[in-house]
């Protein structure tokens, strides 16, 4: 089943592939730059702290996946003489 079939399929695919990611990539850094250098309340610290924690969690997860993949990796080359 293709979810992007029909007359609205291509606009949906295009918007979720290009428009939404670009809006997120452009707005979040601009939002951080536009904020004060020293946030006064806890709510103002939430986005930078979440960004830092999400980065560290993504790094740890990607390292774990990479290490697991390397353990199960077998080369396609045959070493038989």
Secondary structure, 3 states (H helix, E strand, C coil): CCCCCCCCHHHHHHHHHHHHHHHHHHHHHHHHHHCCCCCCCHHHHHHHHHHHHHHHHHHHHHHHHHHHHHHCCCCCCCCCC
